[in-house]
Amino acid sequence: MLSPQIDTSYSVATPEGISLHLTPAGPVPRIYAWGIDVLIRLIIYAFFGFFSNLLGNFGVGIYSIVVFFIEWFYPVYFEIFRNGQTPGKKMFEIYVAQESGAPVSFGSSMVRNIIRFIDFLPILYGSAFVSMILSDKFQRLGDLAANTVVLYLPTENSLIVENKELDKVPSEHAQVSFSLKEQQALISFSNRMGTLNEDRSDELASLTGDLVKDQSHPSRYLYAIANGLMGKRTHRVERETNSAKEDKPQTDSNTQTAAQTDTQQTTADSENKPAITSMTDENPNSGDQS
């Protein structure tokens, strides 16, 4: 038996029964993103520092306020109003979210950023790095306190298809007739099954009542009926028939070639036979003459 695949991804089920495939971002892209954000903040500090020097002590006070707000609310602003992405995170296609996959809340964003001063200890976010290495979701101390996680942006494959055996479900023809709307509903349900876990699919399929009351897997039964409605079995039979038709001409040609060969051989034998007979008839005559 093969050992399970090592993977840092995990899945969560939404109230609608949809399974989301979430992949936490590791330390490397997060460090790169942090470096970009630090560079941006340094540029802003330098810009305000240049003009604050022109204002004397008043400018120093303004500069201190600007540094305080940027240092503590720069990440919060982008995490709340920019889909959990600071400019650095956006560059590396990662974002902050709740551990459940929901958008990060204001309170959680504040908590994770306030605890940054603990993550920074003893130097250069040493505590944060150790915490991420020990966490199965690469969470630093601020993430653990705020119940947040840094994830890679979702892709087309973010929805887990838990019904992995759907392609093996054969077509089924129900013993009852369906109206056009019912057929459309069955086909729509079969198309959606790939985004639902099996328990949720069976729950929805059971709403059809008597149609699936004797089925151990109601959703697969409806999926099989939908396959029949869409003619998937017919298409398979047509492909097999077409394949057989493609093989038949080749067989016929081989038969024709063999028949032609036999005909030619028979013709050659028939042509040679009179010659042999004539030779046999002539030899006695020649013997008599001698």
N, C-alpha and C positions, 0 to 999 in steps of 0.2 A: 504494500500500500504506500502510495506516495505521501511524503510529508506535506503539510499545508504550506502554501506559498507565503513567504515573508513579505508583508505589506504594511505600510503605515496608514493606509486608507481605512475609513470606517463608514458605516451607513447609519442613517437615522430615518425613522418612519414619520411622515407628517400625519396630521389628523385625517387627511383625505386618503390615507393608505398608500401614498407614494413614497418609495424608498429613494433617498438622496445619497449619492456617492460623494463623500467629502474627503479631500486629500490635504492634510496639514502640510504647511511649508516648513522645511527644515531650517537649521541655523544659517546655512550659507546664503540663500536668497534674502533672508531677513537681515543679515549683516550688510549685504550689498545695499538693500533698500534703506537701511538706517544710515549708511554712509552718504547716500544721495540726499537724504533729508537733512543731515547735519551740514552738508555743503550748502544747501539752500538757506538754512538758517544763518550760517556764517556770512553769506552774502548780504542777507537782510540786516544783520548786526553791523556789518561794515558800512552799509549805506546810511543807516540811522546814526552810527557813531561819527561819521564824517560831518553830518550837519549838526549833531548835538554839541560838538566841540565849538561851533560858532556861537552857541548860546550860553556858554559858561556853565555855572552851577545849575541853572535852570535846565539847560540841555542835558546835563548829567542825570538829573531827576527823571526827565522824559525818557531818556535812553534806558534807564533802569526799569521803568514801567513797561516799556516796549519789550525788553528782554524777558521780563517775567511772563507777560502774556504769550509771547511767541513760544517760549520754552515749555509752558504748561498747556497751552490751549491750541497750539499748532496741530498736534496729532488729533486732539479731540474734534476740532473743526472738520478736518478731512474725514475722520472716521464716521462722523454723524451725517455730514452733508455731501460727502463724495463717495458714498457706497463703501465705506470702510477702507478707502485707499488714500494714503498720503502720496505725494508725487513719486517718492521712491518706491513704494509698494506698487503703484500703478505701472511703473516702468518694468517691474519684474513680475507683473500679473499675479499679485497676491493681495489679499484683503483681510480685514479683521471682521469676525462675525461671532455670534454667540456659539457656544459649543453645540447647540442643537441645529446650527445652520441658519438661524434667523438673523436678521440685521442687528448689529450691535446697538445697544441702548445707550442713552446719554450717561446714565449712572454707571454702567459697566465700563464705558470708555473713560470716564473720570477716574474710576478705581484703578484700572490697569495702568493709567499714566501717572497717577499720584505715587504708586508703588515703584515707579521707575528708579527712585533714589535708592531703594533697597536692592533692586536688581543691579544697580550700578556697582555696588560694593563687591569685593574690596577695591577693584579698579576695573574700568572699561567693561562694565556689565559682566563681571566674572560670575556672579551669582545667577544671573539670567542664563548664561551659557550652560552652567552646570545643571540648572533646572530643566532646560530644554533637552539636554542629553538624557536625563533620567525620565522624562515624561514621554509616554507613548504617542502624544499628540504635539510634542515640541512646544509645550507651554512654559513660559517663564513665570516667575512668582506673581507678577501682575495679572497674567492670564488665569492662573489658578484661582486667585482671589476674586476676579471678576467673572469667572466662568466663560471666558472667551478663548478663541483660538484663531490663529492666522492660517488661512486656507489658500490654496491655489484657486484661481478663477474657474468656475464650472465650464465644462466643455459639453459637446454633444453626447458624450457617454456618461454624463453625470447621473442619469437615471439608471438604477440597477435593474436589470431584467431578471427577476428572481424566477420567473417561469421559463427556465432555460430549455425545457423539453417541449416548448410549444411547436417548434418546427417538426417534431416527430408525431404530433397529433394528427391522426388520419381524418379524412372527411367523413361526415355523418349526414345522413338524410333523415330528418325527423318524420315521425308518423303523422304529424299535423301540418296543416297549411298555415302560412304566415301572410299577413297583409304586407303591403309595400313598406309601411312605416316600421313594422316589426322586423322586417328583413334589414332595413337600414339601421335599426337599433342594434341588432345582433352583430352586424358587420362593424359598426362603430365601437361596440364593446370589445370585439376581438382585436381591433387595432389599438385599443387603449390598454389591453391586458399586459402588454410589454412594459408598461410604466407602473404597474401595480404589483404589490406582493400577492402571493397566492391566497392568503387568508382574506385579504380585502376583495380579491376577485371572486372568491367563493361566496362571500357575503353579498356582493352585488348580484351574483348569478342566482342566488337563492330567492331573490325577489320575484323571479319568474314563476314561482309556485310549483304547480303540478308538473310542469315541463321537466324539472330537474329533481323532483322529490326522491327518486330512486337512484340518484347518481352520487357516487362517493366523491367525485370532483366535479361539482356543477359547472365551474367556470370552464374547464377543459371540454366538457360536453357541449356547452354553447359555442366554444371556439371551433369544435369539430363541425357543428351545424353551420357556422359562418363560413367555414372552408367549403362546405358543400354548396352553400348559396353562391359563393364567389366562383365556383366551378374549378377549384384547384385540382380535384380528382380527375375531372374531365381533361384538364390541361395535361396532366401526367399521362393519362391514357393516350391522348393525341400524340404526345412526344414519343411514347413507346410504339405507337402505330407507325408514325413517320420514320422512326428508326428501323422498324421491320421492313417498311417499304424501301428504304435506302439499301438494306441488305439484300432484298429480293432480286433487284435487277442484276446485282453482282452474281448471285447464284444462278439466275437464268442464263446469264452470259456464259458462265462456266459450263452449264449444261449444253448450251448451243455449240460451244467450242468442241466439247467432247463428241457431240453428235456429228459435227462436221468432220472431225477426225475419223470417226468410224465410217462415215459415208465415203470419204476419200480412200480409206483402206480397202473397203469393199469393192469400190470401183477399180482400184489397182489390181485386186485379185481377179476380178472378172475379166480384166483386159489381158492378164497374163495366162489365164487358164486355157483359152483357145490355142494360144501359141504352143503350149506344152502338148496339147492333144494332137495338133497337126504334126508336131515333131515326132510323136509316137507313131502316128499313122504312116509317116513317110519312111521310117526306118525299116519296117518289114519289107516294103517294096524294094528298097535298095538292096536288101539282103537277098531277095529272090533273084534280082537281076545279076547279082554277082555269082 
